[in-house]
């Protein structure tokens, strides 16, 4: 009888110990997730502040991950060859698609690269922290309005390009970064 009680007591203590170990492990994982979220939030905040300063200084690049066309088709693209750039009063809008084996496009990358002077830049921030930046761009092959929306607290942004002479609006979505941090590749401009 004593042996049976001893075994029962040992099993009960072992079960309690395992339960405590699982609870401690869950608590540790929860704290690790919270710490990781805090680090990510801090990194996003730093990226957002850099993006806002780049907009204010007029020296930025929106490196696009995808492009949405007027008919709703979305193409995932390379951020080094698809971008909107502003620097010292001059702007560049470039698209380049991966199917240029059959159609190299005017820029040699499967798309178009247009360059021109920007005017009427405006910046504003809403109560949720989102930042809006718009400007007109005028060049040989482009006359358009570009409206950029920077999501509050991150460097995620979208740029709607609205040509002045047709209805072929296009939206580029990606990261907005200071021009000195960008490594975009420019195709042949026209």
PyMOL commands that place a pseudoatom at each C-alpha (Angstrom):
pseudoatom trace, name=CA, resn=UNK, resi=1, chain=A, elem=C, hetatm=0, pos=[0.000, 0.000, 0.000]
pseudoatom trace, name=CA, resn=UNK, resi=2, chain=A, elem=C, hetatm=0, pos=[2.851, 2.366, 0.878]
pseudoatom trace, name=CA, resn=UNK, resi=3, chain=A, elem=C, hetatm=0, pos=[4.565, 1.561, -2.430]
pseudoatom trace, name=CA, resn=UNK, resi=4, chain=A, elem=C, hetatm=0, pos=[1.353, 2.296, -4.322]
pseudoatom trace, name=CA, resn=UNK, resi=5, chain=A, elem=C, hetatm=0, pos=[0.976, 5.655, -2.546]
pseudoatom trace, name=CA, resn=UNK, resi=6, chain=A, elem=C, hetatm=0, pos=[4.607, 6.484, -3.239]
pseudoatom trace, name=CA, resn=UNK, resi=7, chain=A, elem=C, hetatm=0, pos=[4.178, 5.734, -6.955]
pseudoatom trace, name=CA, resn=UNK, resi=8, chain=A, elem=C, hetatm=0, pos=[0.950, 7.777, -7.115]
pseudoatom trace, name=CA, resn=UNK, resi=9, chain=A, elem=C, hetatm=0, pos=[2.617, 10.696, -5.357]
pseudoatom trace, name=CA, resn=UNK, resi=10, chain=A, elem=C, hetatm=0, pos=[5.618, 10.542, -7.722]
pseudoatom trace, name=CA, resn=UNK, resi=11, chain=A, elem=C, hetatm=0, pos=[3.338, 10.458, -10.803]
pseudoatom trace, name=CA, resn=UNK, resi=12, chain=A, elem=C, hetatm=0, pos=[1.330, 13.407, -9.491]
pseudoatom trace, name=CA, resn=UNK, resi=13, chain=A, elem=C, hetatm=0, pos=[4.477, 15.457, -8.825]
pseudoatom trace, name=CA, resn=UNK, resi=14, chain=A, elem=C, hetatm=0, pos=[5.871, 14.540, -12.263]
pseudoatom trace, name=CA, resn=UNK, resi=15, chain=A, elem=C, hetatm=0, pos=[2.615, 15.573, -13.982]
pseudoatom trace, name=CA, resn=UNK, resi=16, chain=A, elem=C, hetatm=0, pos=[2.564, 18.860, -12.057]
pseudoatom trace, name=CA, resn=UNK, resi=17, chain=A, elem=C, hetatm=0, pos=[6.207, 19.516, -13.018]
pseudoatom trace, name=CA, resn=UNK, resi=18, chain=A, elem=C, hetatm=0, pos=[5.472, 18.873, -16.731]
pseudoatom trace, name=CA, resn=UNK, resi=19, chain=A, elem=C, hetatm=0, pos=[2.462, 21.193, -16.573]
pseudoatom trace, name=CA, resn=UNK, resi=20, chain=A, elem=C, hetatm=0, pos=[4.580, 23.943, -15.004]
pseudoatom trace, name=CA, resn=UNK, resi=21, chain=A, elem=C, hetatm=0, pos=[7.295, 23.428, -17.628]
pseudoatom trace, name=CA, resn=UNK, resi=22, chain=A, elem=C, hetatm=0, pos=[4.743, 23.810, -20.462]
pseudoatom trace, name=CA, resn=UNK, resi=23, chain=A, elem=C, hetatm=0, pos=[3.296, 26.951, -18.848]
pseudoatom trace, name=CA, resn=UNK, resi=24, chain=A, elem=C, hetatm=0, pos=[6.781, 28.428, -18.421]
pseudoatom trace, name=CA, resn=UNK, resi=25, chain=A, elem=C, hetatm=0, pos=[7.632, 27.594, -22.037]
pseudoatom trace, name=CA, resn=UNK, resi=26, chain=A, elem=C, hetatm=0, pos=[4.403, 29.264, -23.266]
pseudoatom trace, name=CA, resn=UNK, resi=27, chain=A, elem=C, hetatm=0, pos=[5.160, 32.343, -21.180]
pseudoatom trace, name=CA, resn=UNK, resi=28, chain=A, elem=C, hetatm=0, pos=[8.706, 32.508, -22.570]
pseudoatom trace, name=CA, resn=UNK, resi=29, chain=A, elem=C, hetatm=0, pos=[7.430, 32.237, -26.174]
pseudoatom trace, name=CA, resn=UNK, resi=30, chain=A, elem=C, hetatm=0, pos=[4.865, 34.963, -25.474]
pseudoatom trace, name=CA, resn=UNK, resi=31, chain=A, elem=C, hetatm=0, pos=[7.562, 37.289, -24.140]
pseudoatom trace, name=CA, resn=UNK, resi=32, chain=A, elem=C, hetatm=0, pos=[9.791, 36.546, -27.161]
pseudoatom trace, name=CA, resn=UNK, resi=33, chain=A, elem=C, hetatm=0, pos=[6.913, 37.394, -29.552]
pseudoatom trace, name=CA, resn=UNK, resi=34, chain=A, elem=C, hetatm=0, pos=[6.215, 40.641, -27.673]
pseudoatom trace, name=CA, resn=UNK, resi=35, chain=A, elem=C, hetatm=0, pos=[9.899, 41.597, -27.797]
pseudoatom trace, name=CA, resn=UNK, resi=36, chain=A, elem=C, hetatm=0, pos=[10.037, 40.829, -31.527]
pseudoatom trace, name=CA, resn=UNK, resi=37, chain=A, elem=C, hetatm=0, pos=[6.914, 42.955, -32.148]
pseudoatom trace, name=CA, resn=UNK, resi=38, chain=A, elem=C, hetatm=0, pos=[8.422, 45.824, -30.166]
pseudoatom trace, name=CA, resn=UNK, resi=39, chain=A, elem=C, hetatm=0, pos=[11.623, 45.660, -32.256]
pseudoatom trace, name=CA, resn=UNK, resi=40, chain=A, elem=C, hetatm=0, pos=[9.621, 45.560, -35.503]
pseudoatom trace, name=CA, resn=UNK, resi=41, chain=A, elem=C, hetatm=0, pos=[7.501, 48.521, -34.382]
pseudoatom trace, name=CA, resn=UNK, resi=42, chain=A, elem=C, hetatm=0, pos=[10.666, 50.507, -33.566]
pseudoatom trace, name=CA, resn=UNK, resi=43, chain=A, elem=C, hetatm=0, pos=[12.205, 49.620, -36.952]
pseudoatom trace, name=CA, resn=UNK, resi=44, chain=A, elem=C, hetatm=0, pos=[8.974, 50.634, -38.741]
pseudoatom trace, name=CA, resn=UNK, resi=45, chain=A, elem=C, hetatm=0, pos=[8.948, 53.917, -36.836]
pseudoatom trace, name=CA, resn=UNK, resi=46, chain=A, elem=C, hetatm=0, pos=[12.532, 54.675, -37.886]
pseudoatom trace, name=CA, resn=UNK, resi=47, chain=A, elem=C, hetatm=0, pos=[11.723, 53.776, -41.514]
pseudoatom trace, name=CA, resn=UNK, resi=48, chain=A, elem=C, hetatm=0, pos=[8.617, 55.998, -41.415]
pseudoatom trace, name=CA, resn=UNK, resi=49, chain=A, elem=C, hetatm=0, pos=[10.578, 58.973, -40.070]
pseudoatom trace, name=CA, resn=UNK, resi=50, chain=A, elem=C, hetatm=0, pos=[13.227, 58.514, -42.773]
pseudoatom trace, name=CA, resn=UNK, resi=51, chain=A, elem=C, hetatm=0, pos=[10.512, 58.343, -45.456]
pseudoatom trace, name=CA, resn=UNK, resi=52, chain=A, elem=C, hetatm=0, pos=[8.762, 61.491, -44.189]
pseudoatom trace, name=CA, resn=UNK, resi=53, chain=A, elem=C, hetatm=0, pos=[12.062, 63.392, -44.075]
pseudoatom trace, name=CA, resn=UNK, resi=54, chain=A, elem=C, hetatm=0, pos=[12.868, 62.227, -47.607]
pseudoatom trace, name=CA, resn=UNK, resi=55, chain=A, elem=C, hetatm=0, pos=[9.488, 63.542, -48.799]
pseudoatom trace, name=CA, resn=UNK, resi=56, chain=A, elem=C, hetatm=0, pos=[10.044, 66.873, -47.039]
pseudoatom trace, name=CA, resn=UNK, resi=57, chain=A, elem=C, hetatm=0, pos=[13.539, 67.154, -48.569]
pseudoatom trace, name=CA, resn=UNK, resi=58, chain=A, elem=C, hetatm=0, pos=[12.262, 66.248, -52.053]
pseudoatom trace, name=CA, resn=UNK, resi=59, chain=A, elem=C, hetatm=0, pos=[14.858, 63.472, -52.444]
pseudoatom trace, name=CA, resn=UNK, resi=60, chain=A, elem=C, hetatm=0, pos=[13.221, 60.045, -52.399]
pseudoatom trace, name=CA, resn=UNK, resi=61, chain=A, elem=C, hetatm=0, pos=[12.508, 56.880, -54.344]
pseudoatom trace, name=CA, resn=UNK, resi=62, chain=A, elem=C, hetatm=0, pos=[9.381, 54.758, -54.181]
pseudoatom trace, name=CA, resn=UNK, resi=63, chain=A, elem=C, hetatm=0, pos=[10.713, 51.313, -55.141]
pseudoatom trace, name=CA, resn=UNK, resi=64, chain=A, elem=C, hetatm=0, pos=[7.679, 49.388, -56.398]
pseudoatom trace, name=CA, resn=UNK, resi=65, chain=A, elem=C, hetatm=0, pos=[6.991, 45.705, -55.696]
pseudoatom trace, name=CA, resn=UNK, resi=66, chain=A, elem=C, hetatm=0, pos=[3.867, 45.682, -57.841]
pseudoatom trace, name=CA, resn=UNK, resi=67, chain=A, elem=C, hetatm=0, pos=[2.093, 47.752, -60.455]
pseudoatom trace, name=CA, resn=UNK, resi=68, chain=A, elem=C, hetatm=0, pos=[-1.689, 47.929, -60.854]
pseudoatom trace, name=CA, resn=UNK, resi=69, chain=A, elem=C, hetatm=0, pos=[-3.078, 48.865, -64.266]
pseudoatom trace, name=CA, resn=UNK, resi=70, chain=A, elem=C, hetatm=0, pos=[-6.401, 50.636, -65.051]
pseudoatom trace, name=CA, resn=UNK, resi=71, chain=A, elem=C, hetatm=0, pos=[-8.102, 47.312, -65.827]
pseudoatom trace, name=CA, resn=UNK, resi=72, chain=A, elem=C, hetatm=0, pos=[-7.227, 45.988, -62.337]
pseudoatom trace, name=CA, resn=UNK, resi=73, chain=A, elem=C, hetatm=0, pos=[-4.441, 43.651, -63.413]
pseudoatom trace, name=CA, resn=UNK, resi=74, chain=A, elem=C, hetatm=0, pos=[-1.597, 43.547, -60.881]
pseudoatom trace, name=CA, resn=UNK, resi=75, chain=A, elem=C, hetatm=0, pos=[1.947, 42.676, -61.961]
pseudoatom trace, name=CA, resn=UNK, resi=76, chain=A, elem=C, hetatm=0, pos=[4.617, 41.818, -59.412]
pseudoatom trace, name=CA, resn=UNK, resi=77, chain=A, elem=C, hetatm=0, pos=[7.818, 43.552, -60.452]
pseudoatom trace, name=CA, resn=UNK, resi=78, chain=A, elem=C, hetatm=0, pos=[11.435, 44.144, -59.474]
pseudoatom trace, name=CA, resn=UNK, resi=79, chain=A, elem=C, hetatm=0, pos=[11.884, 47.140, -57.171]
pseudoatom trace, name=CA, resn=UNK, resi=80, chain=A, elem=C, hetatm=0, pos=[15.248, 48.042, -58.708]
pseudoatom trace, name=CA, resn=UNK, resi=81, chain=A, elem=C, hetatm=0, pos=[13.725, 48.750, -62.137]
pseudoatom trace, name=CA, resn=UNK, resi=82, chain=A, elem=C, hetatm=0, pos=[10.183, 49.926, -61.243]
pseudoatom trace, name=CA, resn=UNK, resi=83, chain=A, elem=C, hetatm=0, pos=[10.098, 53.167, -59.332]
pseudoatom trace, name=CA, resn=UNK, resi=84, chain=A, elem=C, hetatm=0, pos=[9.117, 56.807, -58.904]
pseudoatom trace, name=CA, resn=UNK, resi=85, chain=A, elem=C, hetatm=0, pos=[12.027, 59.089, -58.046]
pseudoatom trace, name=CA, resn=UNK, resi=86, chain=A, elem=C, hetatm=0, pos=[12.247, 62.758, -57.115]
pseudoatom trace, name=CA, resn=UNK, resi=87, chain=A, elem=C, hetatm=0, pos=[15.546, 64.583, -56.659]
pseudoatom trace, name=CA, resn=UNK, resi=88, chain=A, elem=C, hetatm=0, pos=[16.373, 68.305, -56.898]
pseudoatom trace, name=CA, resn=UNK, resi=89, chain=A, elem=C, hetatm=0, pos=[13.164, 69.243, -58.705]
pseudoatom trace, name=CA, resn=UNK, resi=90, chain=A, elem=C, hetatm=0, pos=[13.429, 66.463, -61.264]
pseudoatom trace, name=CA, resn=UNK, resi=91, chain=A, elem=C, hetatm=0, pos=[11.318, 63.316, -61.374]
pseudoatom trace, name=CA, resn=UNK, resi=92, chain=A, elem=C, hetatm=0, pos=[11.585, 59.908, -63.015]
pseudoatom trace, name=CA, resn=UNK, resi=93, chain=A, elem=C, hetatm=0, pos=[8.825, 57.350, -63.479]
pseudoatom trace, name=CA, resn=UNK, resi=94, chain=A, elem=C, hetatm=0, pos=[10.062, 53.971, -64.716]
pseudoatom trace, name=CA, resn=UNK, resi=95, chain=A, elem=C, hetatm=0, pos=[8.375, 50.648, -65.419]
pseudoatom trace, name=CA, resn=UNK, resi=96, chain=A, elem=C, hetatm=0, pos=[10.164, 47.498, -66.502]
pseudoatom trace, name=CA, resn=UNK, resi=97, chain=A, elem=C, hetatm=0, pos=[8.533, 44.119, -66.867]
pseudoatom trace, name=CA, resn=UNK, resi=98, chain=A, elem=C, hetatm=0, pos=[10.148, 40.703, -66.971]
pseudoatom trace, name=CA, resn=UNK, resi=99, chain=A, elem=C, hetatm=0, pos=[8.695, 39.789, -70.376]
pseudoatom trace, name=CA, resn=UNK, resi=100, chain=A, elem=C, hetatm=0, pos=[11.070, 41.997, -72.362]
pseudoatom trace, name=CA, resn=UNK, resi=101, chain=A, elem=C, hetatm=0, pos=[12.470, 39.001, -74.302]
pseudoatom trace, name=CA, resn=UNK, resi=102, chain=A, elem=C, hetatm=0, pos=[9.704, 39.621, -76.825]
pseudoatom trace, name=CA, resn=UNK, resi=103, chain=A, elem=C, hetatm=0, pos=[9.327, 43.382, -76.307]
pseudoatom trace, name=CA, resn=UNK, resi=104, chain=A, elem=C, hetatm=0, pos=[12.298, 45.273, -74.872]
pseudoatom trace, name=CA, resn=UNK, resi=105, chain=A, elem=C, hetatm=0, pos=[10.255, 48.479, -74.617]
pseudoatom trace, name=CA, resn=UNK, resi=106, chain=A, elem=C, hetatm=0, pos=[11.562, 51.975, -75.217]
pseudoatom trace, name=CA, resn=UNK, resi=107, chain=A, elem=C, hetatm=0, pos=[13.813, 51.838, -72.143]
pseudoatom trace, name=CA, resn=UNK, resi=108, chain=A, elem=C, hetatm=0, pos=[15.449, 48.498, -73.031]
pseudoatom trace, name=CA, resn=UNK, resi=109, chain=A, elem=C, hetatm=0, pos=[14.049, 46.893, -69.863]
pseudoatom trace, name=CA, resn=UNK, resi=110, chain=A, elem=C, hetatm=0, pos=[10.582, 45.935, -71.073]
pseudoatom trace, name=CA, resn=UNK, resi=111, chain=A, elem=C, hetatm=0, pos=[8.888, 49.176, -70.095]
pseudoatom trace, name=CA, resn=UNK, resi=112, chain=A, elem=C, hetatm=0, pos=[9.179, 52.944, -70.179]
pseudoatom trace, name=CA, resn=UNK, resi=113, chain=A, elem=C, hetatm=0, pos=[11.414, 55.479, -68.441]
pseudoatom trace, name=CA, resn=UNK, resi=114, chain=A, elem=C, hetatm=0, pos=[10.163, 59.051, -68.483]
pseudoatom trace, name=CA, resn=UNK, resi=115, chain=A, elem=C, hetatm=0, pos=[11.885, 62.010, -66.920]
pseudoatom trace, name=CA, resn=UNK, resi=116, chain=A, elem=C, hetatm=0, pos=[10.821, 65.591, -66.325]
pseudoatom trace, name=CA, resn=UNK, resi=117, chain=A, elem=C, hetatm=0, pos=[10.688, 68.570, -64.040]
pseudoatom trace, name=CA, resn=UNK, resi=118, chain=A, elem=C, hetatm=0, pos=[8.340, 68.483, -61.074]
pseudoatom trace, name=CA, resn=UNK, resi=119, chain=A, elem=C, hetatm=0, pos=[6.187, 71.368, -59.922]
pseudoatom trace, name=CA, resn=UNK, resi=120, chain=A, elem=C, hetatm=0, pos=[3.622, 72.186, -57.253]
pseudoatom trace, name=CA, resn=UNK, resi=121, chain=A, elem=C, hetatm=0, pos=[4.763, 69.644, -54.656]
pseudoatom trace, name=CA, resn=UNK, resi=122, chain=A, elem=C, hetatm=0, pos=[2.355, 69.412, -51.719]
pseudoatom trace, name=CA, resn=UNK, resi=123, chain=A, elem=C, hetatm=0, pos=[2.663, 67.422, -48.523]
pseudoatom trace, name=CA, resn=UNK, resi=124, chain=A, elem=C, hetatm=0, pos=[0.085, 66.853, -45.801]
pseudoatom trace, name=CA, resn=UNK, resi=125, chain=A, elem=C, hetatm=0, pos=[-0.516, 64.400, -42.963]
pseudoatom trace, name=CA, resn=UNK, resi=126, chain=A, elem=C, hetatm=0, pos=[-3.888, 63.162, -41.719]
pseudoatom trace, name=CA, resn=UNK, resi=127, chain=A, elem=C, hetatm=0, pos=[-4.954, 62.469, -38.121]
pseudoatom trace, name=CA, resn=UNK, resi=128, chain=A, elem=C, hetatm=0, pos=[-4.060, 58.764, -38.491]
pseudoatom trace, name=CA, resn=UNK, resi=129, chain=A, elem=C, hetatm=0, pos=[-0.447, 59.578, -39.379]
pseudoatom trace, name=CA, resn=UNK, resi=130, chain=A, elem=C, hetatm=0, pos=[-0.715, 58.822, -43.114]
pseudoatom trace, name=CA, resn=UNK, resi=131, chain=A, elem=C, hetatm=0, pos=[1.305, 61.214, -45.270]
pseudoatom trace, name=CA, resn=UNK, resi=132, chain=A, elem=C, hetatm=0, pos=[0.206, 62.388, -48.718]
pseudoatom trace, name=CA, resn=UNK, resi=133, chain=A, elem=C, hetatm=0, pos=[2.592, 63.926, -51.224]
pseudoatom trace, name=CA, resn=UNK, resi=134, chain=A, elem=C, hetatm=0, pos=[1.584, 65.046, -54.693]
pseudoatom trace, name=CA, resn=UNK, resi=135, chain=A, elem=C, hetatm=0, pos=[3.283, 66.813, -57.557]
pseudoatom trace, name=CA, resn=UNK, resi=136, chain=A, elem=C, hetatm=0, pos=[3.003, 67.439, -61.267]
pseudoatom trace, name=CA, resn=UNK, resi=137, chain=A, elem=C, hetatm=0, pos=[5.694, 66.198, -63.607]
pseudoatom trace, name=CA, resn=UNK, resi=138, chain=A, elem=C, hetatm=0, pos=[6.298, 67.664, -67.042]
pseudoatom trace, name=CA, resn=UNK, resi=139, chain=A, elem=C, hetatm=0, pos=[8.798, 66.310, -69.558]
pseudoatom trace, name=CA, resn=UNK, resi=140, chain=A, elem=C, hetatm=0, pos=[9.191, 65.382, -73.210]
pseudoatom trace, name=CA, resn=UNK, resi=141, chain=A, elem=C, hetatm=0, pos=[7.291, 62.112, -72.868]
pseudoatom trace, name=CA, resn=UNK, resi=142, chain=A, elem=C, hetatm=0, pos=[5.282, 62.711, -69.714]
pseudoatom trace, name=CA, resn=UNK, resi=143, chain=A, elem=C, hetatm=0, pos=[2.771, 65.109, -68.323]
pseudoatom trace, name=CA, resn=UNK, resi=144, chain=A, elem=C, hetatm=0, pos=[1.128, 63.672, -65.264]
pseudoatom trace, name=CA, resn=UNK, resi=145, chain=A, elem=C, hetatm=0, pos=[0.090, 64.119, -61.682]
pseudoatom trace, name=CA, resn=UNK, resi=146, chain=A, elem=C, hetatm=0, pos=[1.694, 61.781, -59.159]
pseudoatom trace, name=CA, resn=UNK, resi=147, chain=A, elem=C, hetatm=0, pos=[-0.062, 61.236, -55.818]
pseudoatom trace, name=CA, resn=UNK, resi=148, chain=A, elem=C, hetatm=0, pos=[1.880, 59.320, -53.173]
pseudoatom trace, name=CA, resn=UNK, resi=149, chain=A, elem=C, hetatm=0, pos=[0.291, 57.866, -50.036]
pseudoatom trace, name=CA, resn=UNK, resi=150, chain=A, elem=C, hetatm=0, pos=[2.677, 56.841, -47.244]
pseudoatom trace, name=CA, resn=UNK, resi=151, chain=A, elem=C, hetatm=0, pos=[1.083, 54.587, -44.642]
pseudoatom trace, name=CA, resn=UNK, resi=152, chain=A, elem=C, hetatm=0, pos=[1.516, 55.979, -41.136]
pseudoatom trace, name=CA, resn=UNK, resi=153, chain=A, elem=C, hetatm=0, pos=[4.183, 54.271, -39.037]
pseudoatom trace, name=CA, resn=UNK, resi=154, chain=A, elem=C, hetatm=0, pos=[5.816, 52.383, -41.944]
pseudoatom trace, name=CA, resn=UNK, resi=155, chain=A, elem=C, hetatm=0, pos=[7.706, 53.047, -45.165]
pseudoatom trace, name=CA, resn=UNK, resi=156, chain=A, elem=C, hetatm=0, pos=[5.007, 51.317, -47.255]
pseudoatom trace, name=CA, resn=UNK, resi=157, chain=A, elem=C, hetatm=0, pos=[3.648, 53.630, -49.928]
pseudoatom trace, name=CA, resn=UNK, resi=158, chain=A, elem=C, hetatm=0, pos=[1.714, 53.731, -53.164]
pseudoatom trace, name=CA, resn=UNK, resi=159, chain=A, elem=C, hetatm=0, pos=[1.960, 56.192, -56.032]
pseudoatom trace, name=CA, resn=UNK, resi=160, chain=A, elem=C, hetatm=0, pos=[-0.925, 56.825, -58.381]
pseudoatom trace, name=CA, resn=UNK, resi=161, chain=A, elem=C, hetatm=0, pos=[0.294, 58.153, -61.708]
pseudoatom trace, name=CA, resn=UNK, resi=162, chain=A, elem=C, hetatm=0, pos=[-2.430, 60.005, -63.621]
pseudoatom trace, name=CA, resn=UNK, resi=163, chain=A, elem=C, hetatm=0, pos=[-1.392, 61.124, -67.131]
pseudoatom trace, name=CA, resn=UNK, resi=164, chain=A, elem=C, hetatm=0, pos=[-2.900, 64.467, -68.141]
pseudoatom trace, name=CA, resn=UNK, resi=165, chain=A, elem=C, hetatm=0, pos=[-3.672, 63.426, -71.747]
pseudoatom trace, name=CA, resn=UNK, resi=166, chain=A, elem=C, hetatm=0, pos=[-5.272, 60.000, -71.293]
pseudoatom trace, name=CA, resn=UNK, resi=167, chain=A, elem=C, hetatm=0, pos=[-6.988, 57.831, -68.709]
pseudoatom trace, name=CA, resn=UNK, resi=168, chain=A, elem=C, hetatm=0, pos=[-4.241, 55.198, -68.352]
pseudoatom trace, name=CA, resn=UNK, resi=169, chain=A, elem=C, hetatm=0, pos=[-3.779, 55.630, -64.601]
pseudoatom trace, name=CA, resn=UNK, resi=170, chain=A, elem=C, hetatm=0, pos=[-1.317, 53.299, -62.962]
pseudoatom trace, name=CA, resn=UNK, resi=171, chain=A, elem=C, hetatm=0, pos=[-0.552, 52.605, -59.304]
pseudoatom trace, name=CA, resn=UNK, resi=172, chain=A, elem=C, hetatm=0, pos=[2.863, 51.522, -58.056]
pseudoatom trace, name=CA, resn=UNK, resi=173, chain=A, elem=C, hetatm=0, pos=[3.132, 50.044, -54.559]
pseudoatom trace, name=CA, resn=UNK, resi=174, chain=A, elem=C, hetatm=0, pos=[6.281, 49.451, -52.529]
pseudoatom trace, name=CA, resn=UNK, resi=175, chain=A, elem=C, hetatm=0, pos=[8.693, 51.117, -50.091]
pseudoatom trace, name=CA, resn=UNK, resi=176, chain=A, elem=C, hetatm=0, pos=[9.521, 54.815, -49.965]
pseudoatom trace, name=CA, resn=UNK, resi=177, chain=A, elem=C, hetatm=0, pos=[13.134, 55.457, -49.010]
pseudoatom trace, name=CA, resn=UNK, resi=178, chain=A, elem=C, hetatm=0, pos=[15.644, 58.318, -49.092]
pseudoatom trace, name=CA, resn=UNK, resi=179, chain=A, elem=C, hetatm=0, pos=[17.392, 58.576, -52.441]
pseudoatom trace, name=CA, resn=UNK, resi=180, chain=A, elem=C, hetatm=0, pos=[20.818, 57.815, -50.942]
pseudoatom trace, name=CA, resn=UNK, resi=181, chain=A, elem=C, hetatm=0, pos=[19.558, 54.397, -49.760]
pseudoatom trace, name=CA, resn=UNK, resi=182, chain=A, elem=C, hetatm=0, pos=[18.189, 53.433, -53.164]
pseudoatom trace, name=CA, resn=UNK, resi=183, chain=A, elem=C, hetatm=0, pos=[19.900, 51.158, -55.665]
pseudoatom trace, name=CA, resn=UNK, resi=184, chain=A, elem=C, hetatm=0, pos=[17.571, 51.530, -58.649]
pseudoatom trace, name=CA, resn=UNK, resi=185, chain=A, elem=C, hetatm=0, pos=[18.725, 50.961, -62.215]
pseudoatom trace, name=CA, resn=UNK, resi=186, chain=A, elem=C, hetatm=0, pos=[17.643, 53.506, -64.827]
pseudoatom trace, name=CA, resn=UNK, resi=187, chain=A, elem=C, hetatm=0, pos=[16.864, 52.433, -68.381]
pseudoatom trace, name=CA, resn=UNK, resi=188, chain=A, elem=C, hetatm=0, pos=[17.036, 54.567, -71.523]
pseudoatom trace, name=CA, resn=UNK, resi=189, chain=A, elem=C, hetatm=0, pos=[15.039, 57.761, -70.983]
pseudoatom trace, name=CA, resn=UNK, resi=190, chain=A, elem=C, hetatm=0, pos=[12.759, 59.276, -73.592]
for i in range(1, 190): cmd.bond("trace and resi %d" % i, "trace and resi %d" % (i + 1))
show_as sticks, trace
zoom trace
